[in-house]
Amino acid sequence: MTAFILVPGAHTGGWVWEEVADRLRRAGAQAYPVTLVGEGADGDGEGVNGGGADGGDLESHVARLVRLIDRVEADDVVLVGHCYGIHPVFAAADRRRERISRIVHVDVGMPRDGRPALDLVPDQGLRERLAAGGDGDGAGRLAAPSRDAWHRWGSLDGVPAGALDRLVREAVPQPLDTLTQPMRLSGAVGELPTTGVLCTGNGPGIETLEALAALGDPALQALTDPRIGFFELATGHWPMLSAPDDLADALLKAAAGGGHRLTPAGEPPHLRPFLLDPPEVRRERSGRVDLYLPDDLDERPGRRPAVVLVHGGPVPEGARPTPRDWPAFTGYGRYVAGLGAVGVTVDHRLHDLTDYPRAAQDVAAAVDLVRADPRVDPDRVALWFFSAGGLLSADWLSAPPAWLRCVAATYPVLAPLPSWGLGGSRFHPARAVTGAGRLPLVLTRVERERPEIARTVTEFLAAAEKCGADVEVVDVPDGTHGFETTDHSEPARRAVDRAVRAVLSHLTA
């Protein structure tokens, strides 16, 4: 017999798990939806004791789960944590390692020893205010979100209207101490099998995780451990409300050891050869910027147009080689130079999702350096953004300078994913495009794009059409994210050539 202990996120209670629990019980399992704050928080028969206001602190929630674990009679106990709930789950499992068979993360990241639950709150603004002691109600609590504010905790994609009404109606204040108290672990929890349920309506899916792990981040590479499995649901942050059948099915399969295993890094896809064989050209390095110079520059001196290539990420700070030495970017740089323009690559510092402002400064500084170069025509410059670097295009779309002749984007992220906490920031190209005017835009779209990214492209194109933006779309049949080093087919080669020539056409017109 398997027993599932279902722990909800902030402001909610065991009621959010009702439909999932019912399906688990019908499948022959035990299910224990837990309420940690508000009315019903004494559902384990002992109440919530300890510090904090109106519902306890993190430590009291951990103690409550430990007491429940001790009373459950089952061969296998699976702890399931959603949102904030993963923190008491982790700490309780750490204290009862011998009783727990698996931990399941429902659309939530990995908590860390010595760090508070606040670290995983998706809304960056809310995180910063709470860290500074703001947003409390004077009684040590965070007020329940209004209907218009629930999106700060994650995408509401797929949640039925009635369920959203109940979410708003039954939400309760969350004790601030549950979010700000550091979690303490002995390390025993690290030995447990774990499963991640990824909701692609809110954040990255399995394919994106594999790609990020290949970049060399040790934390993500650790996810290739064979004890860790993943499931993917095409819904928002509340699958227990939007897809209870699918979530229950994933939980049952997780308990049986199922789930996708991430592939350990072999040859990373982004380090495979470029799909074209552009000519070797002279490359000059200045700080974070590399210039690829046309061969005939000495014979035909004069200022040339420039194309600045902006990589995606986040790329771990210690990753080697750095993006400007990846085959895709050296390939594009050489190809641009081979056609008579100056190709430019830049190592900007997007090492974390919070680094977009710093990365934007790096890109702006690179553009200034390039425009000041005597071999570059400062009035004929294009910016070309790739993958998650696409968010950095927003500054240039919202108020394009006269010298910016084209903005290009290849398999781009064009709106922040809900779990990134950037929804209210300036890094939102699908909104910024309304300021682009007649600036030419060249968008390379891959047919088999990751669903969470494809949605942002659709949003961008709808906004562009509505405001009359000048967008040329280059489609890559059967193409995938990062296709330039994984797909050496003739259609893929033609797509790269067409995109490069389209960008250059706007620099020579």
N, C-alpha and C positions, 0 to 999 in steps of 0.2 A: 504494500500500500504506500502510495506517495501522498504526502501532505504538502500543499502549497500555502505558504504564509505570504499574503499579498499586502504590501505596505505602500500606501499612497504618497503623493507629493504634498507640497505645502498647501495649506488652506483647505484641504479636502479630507475625507474620511473613507472608511471602508465601503461606504455606499457606492463609490465610483467603480468598485470591483464586482458589483452584484451580478451582472450578466456573465462575466468571465467565471466567477465562482460557481454559478449555476451550471455552466457548461462543463467545468472541471468535475463537478460532483456527478453529473450524468455520465461522465466517462469513467467513473469508478474511483476517482481521487477524493481526498479530503481537501477542503479549501477554507482558509481562515482569513477573511478580509479584516484588516486592522484599522482602527481609528486611533490616532495619536493625540489629536487636539479637538477641542470643542465638545459638544454633547455626544455621549457615546464613547468618550475616551476611557471609560472604565470597563470596556467590553471584555477585558480579560479577567474581571472579577476582583482585581486588586487595585485598580486605579493607576493614575500617573503621579508619582511622587518625585520630589527632588526640586532643584532650583528652578529659576525662570518664572515667568508670569503666565497664568491662565493656560496651563497645559504642559508646563515643564520646559526643560532645556534638552539638548541633544542627549546628554547622559541619562536623563530620566526616560527618554524614549528607548534608548538602548536597553536599559534595565527592564522595561516593560516587555520588549521582544524576547529577552532572555528568559523571563518567567514563562512566556507563552511557549517557547521552544521546549522548555523543561516539562511542560504538561502534555504536549502533543505526543500521541502514541502512533507512530508510523515508522516503517523501516527507513524510508527516505524522506527527508525534510528539505524542501526547496524554498529558499528565501527569494522573494521577488520584490524588487524595489523600483519605484517609478519616481523620477525627479528627485526631490529632497529625500524621499524614502530610501534611496540607496545608501545614505550615510548611516542611519540606525541599523540597516540591514548588514552593512559591512562590519560595523563594530560588534553587533550581536554575534555574527558568524565567527568573528575573531575569538570570542569568548566561549563559543560552543562548537569548535571546529569538528569534534568527533560526532556531533549530532546532525551536521549539515552535509547534504550530498551535492548541492549545487547552489550557486547564486545566479539570478537572472537580472540583468540590467534592462529595464524597459525604457528605451530612448533616453539614456542618460550616460554620462561619461564615467570615468574611473575616479573615485574619491582617493585622497592621499592622507597618509598618517601625518598628524600635526597640522592639518589644514581644515578650515571650516567648510560647511556646505555652501556657504556664500560663493566659493570658487566656481561652482557649477551652475550658478544662476545665470541664465542666458543673456538677460538684459544688462548690458555693460553699465548704462546709466544708473539703474537700480542698484547694481553691485557696488558702484562707487559711492552712492549716497548712503547705503547701509554700512559700508565699511567706515564711513566718516561719522556714523552715528545718527544719520538722518532718516526720514521716512517713518519713524516710529510714531505711535499714537499717544505717547506720554505714559503709557502703562506697560511698556516693554513688549509691545506687539506691533506687527506689521498688519495694517488693515487689509481685509479681503479685497481682491481686485474688483473693479467695476466691470461691467460687460465689455467696455471698450479697452480695458487694460489686460484682459486675460492673455492676449497674444504675446505679452512680454514674457510669459513663462513657456511659450512654445506655440507652434502652429495649431490652429483649431480646425484644420482641414479635415473634412469628413464627419465632424461632430454634428449629429442631428439637432435641429432647433430645440426640441424638448429637452435633450440632454444638456445643451448649453444653458437653457433656462434654469435647470436644476443646479448646474455648476455655479451659476451666479447666485441663486437663491440660498443654497446650502453652504456656501463657502464661509469660512470662519477666520478670524484673525490668527496669524501665525506668530508664536512667541519668537522674538528676535534672537533669543539665546540659542534656539535650535539651529539658526543659520550662521551665527557668529562664533559659537563654541568650537574649538578645534577638536577633531576626531582623534582618538588615541587607539593605536593598534599595536599588538605584540608581534605581528608578522605571520601568525598562524593562518589567517584568512588567505594569504597568498598561495597556500597549498591547495585551495579548493578549485574544482572545475567551475567555470563561469560561462554564461551565455549572454550575448548582447542581442537585443531585439531593436533593430534600426528602423526608424520610421522616416522614409524618404520624403514625406511631405514636410518634414521639419529640419532634416539635416542630411549628412552624407549617407550613402548606402555602402554596400560591401565593396563594390568595385573602387569607389573613392578611397575607402580605408586601405585597400591593398596598394593603391597608387601612392598614398601618403606614406605608408610603411616602407615602400621601396625607396623613398627619399633619404632614409637613414635615421629617422627619429627613433631613439632607443625605446621610448614609451610605446610607440606604435609597432615597432618590430617585435616587442614582447607579446603582441596580440597574435603572432603566428604560432604560439604555443599550442600544441595539439589538444590541450585540455580546454581550449577556448573555442566556442562555436558561435555562429551568427545566424540570425534570421532577419529577413527584410520584409517590411510591410509598407505597402503604398498608401500611407495615410499620415495624418499629422501626429502631434505630440500626445494625443489622448486616445490610443488605440483601444483601451478598455471601454471607451464610449463610442468610438467611431467604427471599430472593427473587432468586436468582442469574440466572434467565432474564430477569426484568424489568429487573434492573440492567444486564445485558449489552446488552439491547435499547436501554435509555436511553443507554448509552455509545456504541453504534454510531450512534444518531440524533444524539447530541451532536456526534460527530466530523463528521457530514455537515451540521452547522449547524442542526439542528432544536432544538425546545424552545419553550416558551411565553415570550413577551416580556411583561414587565410594562408596563402601560399608563401612559404619562406622565401626570402629574397635570393634569387639566383642572379642572372644578369638583369639589372633593373631596366624596364622598358624605355625609360627616358635616356638611357645611355647607349642604346642601340644606334646603328648608323642612320644617318639622314636619308630620306628616300630619293633625293636627287644627288647628283655629283657635280656641284658647282665648282668653278675654277678656284685654285688657290690664289689668294690676294694678300696684300700687305695688311697686317693687323697691328694697330697701335693701342697701347693700354695707358689709361690715365685714371688713377684712383679706381673707382668702381665702374668705369666706363671703358669699353673697347670700341674702336673705330675700324671698320673694314673699308679700305680705300680702293677705288677703281684702278685698274692697272694703267690706264691711259692718263692718269691725273698729271704725271710729269710731262707727257707729250702735249697734252691739251690742258694747261693750267686754267684754273677758273673755279668759281664756286659751284658746288654740286648740291642738289637736293639731298636730304637725309631722311632715313627711316629709322626711328628709335623703337627697338623691340623690347617689350616689357613682359617679363616672365610672371608666372603665377606663384602659387604656394598655398599655405605657408611652407617654407623650406627651412628645415632645422638649421640653426646657426652654425653648427659644426659640419654640415654636409659638404662633402668633397667628391667630385668637383663641384664648384658653385655653378649656378645656372648659366652664366655667360660662357662657360666651357662645355655645356651640354651640346650634343651633336645637333639637336634641332635649332638652337640659336646660332651656333657657329655656321650651320648650313644656311639658314635664312640670311645671316649677315653676309656671307660670301656670295649668295645668289643675288642679293640686292646690289652688291658692289660689282658683280659681273655684268649687271645690266646698266651700269654707269652712275649709280647713286652711291651715297655713303651709307653703309649699314652700321647700326649702332646697337650694342647690347649693354645692359646695365645690371649690376648686382644690387638690387635694392633690398632693404632689410625687413622684408615681410617674413618674420620668423614665427609669428603667432597672430591669431585673429585680432588681437589688440594693437597690432603694429601697422595698421593701414595708414594712420596719419604720418608716421615716420617714413613708410615706404613712399607715400605721395611726395614727401619732401625730397627724398632721394631721386625720384623720377624728375621732379621739377629742376633739381640741381643738375642732373644729367642733361636735360634739355638746354639749360642755360650754357653749359660747357660746350655742347655741340654747336649751338647757334653762334657762339663766340669764336669758333674755330675758323681761321681764314680760308679754309678749303670748302666750307659749307655755306650755302646760300641761306642766310637766316630767315628769309621770307618764304622758303619752300621746305617745310618739315612735315612729316607724317608721324603719328604715334600708333603703334600696333601692340595690342594687349592680348595676352594669352591666359586661358583658364581663369583661375581666381584673381589673376591680375586685372581681369576685366572690370572689377569694381573701381580700380584706379582711373578708369576712363571718365568717371563721373565729373571730376573737376574740369576736364577739358571739353566735355559735352555741354555743360551748363552755361559756359561763357567762353566759347572758342575765340582765341586771339586771331588776328588777321593773318599771321604767318602760318597758322596751322591749316594745312591744305587737305588733310584727310585723317580720319581716325579709323583704324582697322581693329578687328577682334576675331580671334580664332578659338573655337570651342570655349567661348567665354562664359563666366558667371556674370550675369548682368543685373542681378538683384541679390541682396544678401539672403542666405538661407535663414529661416526663422531662428534656428538654434545658435546662430552666430552672434546674436545680440547687437546687430548693426542696423536694424530696420529704421531707426530714427536718425541715423548718421547721414553725412553727405555722400557716402559711398554707395549710391543707388542709381546706376546708369539708366534704369527703366524710368526713373523720374526725371533725371537730368537731361534726357534726350529732348525734352520739350524746349530746351534752350539752344539746341544745336543749330537752328536755322537751316541754311542750305549747305552746311558743312558736309562734304561727301563721307559716307560711312561704308566700309566694306566688311561684311560679316561672313566668316567661314563657319558653316554649320555642318556637323557630322550627323549622319542618319541614325547611328546607334549611340546617341548621347546618353549619359547617365540621367535618369529621370529627374533627379532633383535639380540638375543644371538645365536640362531641356525646358523646364517650366519657366526659368528666368529668361531664357531666350524668347520664348513665346510671349511673355509679359512685355519684354523690350520691343519686340516687333509690333505688337498691338499698339503700344504707346507711340512708336515711331510713325506708324501709319496714321494714327489719329492726329498727330501734329504736322504731318506732311514732311517728315525728315527724309533725306535723300539716302536710302539704304540699298546697296547692292549685296545680294546674298549669293555666296558661293557654296553650293552644296557638295558634300563628299559622300557619294553613294556607298552604303555599307560601312561608312567611316566610324571610327571610335575616337574617344578623347585621347589626344596625344598620338594621332595616327601617323605623324611624319616619321616616327621611328619604329612603328609597329606594322605599317601597311605599305609595302613597296609596289602596290598595284598601279596600273596605268591610270585609272580614274583618280587615284589619290595624287599622283604626280601632276596630272593636269590641273587638279584643284589648287595645288600650291602655286603652280606657274600662273594660273589665271588670277589668283588673289594678289600675288606680287605685282604682276603687270597692271592690275586694276589700281593698286595703290600708287604705283609709279606714274600712271597716266594722269593722276590728279596733281602730281608734282611738276609735270612738264607742260601741262595745259596753259 
